[in-house]
Amino acid sequence: MFPTPPTLASALSKISTPFRRSQLGLFHGKTKQYGNNVPHSKHKTRRTWLPNVHTKRLTSDALGHDVKVKLTTRALKTINKHGGVDNYLLRTKPDLLGIEGMRLRILVRER
């Protein structure tokens, strides 16, 4: 990934979300989920489910090179639906993009 500008780095340090990792990639709003393991004896124990995260290289026509980013399968399906990573970054709501998505959106808009 690219080094983050100082403004985004300072914003990243102020984030106090339960799943901070979702700000460092294109997670499309997916976060950690909480629940219980329930066996036959009905003795419940707490557990968590993590999103399905992959590292992919996506071709950006606006930037002229590939962008290596961590993303969830839901974000990958949405990128395919929008017709590429550039359209996805420009059309998606900022609260679904996170810090890394907003950084990429700024780079795409500049070109």
C-alpha angles and dihedrals in degrees: 000000000000122000111264119244116247093255093056092043091055091047090050092055091055095055113110103182124143090237106038093167089074089070092060097063145016101289097151093221096311115141140165114298125211130211146125137282105228116192127185091276090059091233101148122212125183121250140163136227119213124208120259099261126185134175110233139171110229123193112235115199093192095051094040096226142064120281117214109211141156111242142163124244089248090057090047091053090049091049089053090048093052092047101248144352094278094058091043092054093047097045103040123093114257094238090061094048102056126199097308092047092050090049090053091045090056091050092050093047092051092059 
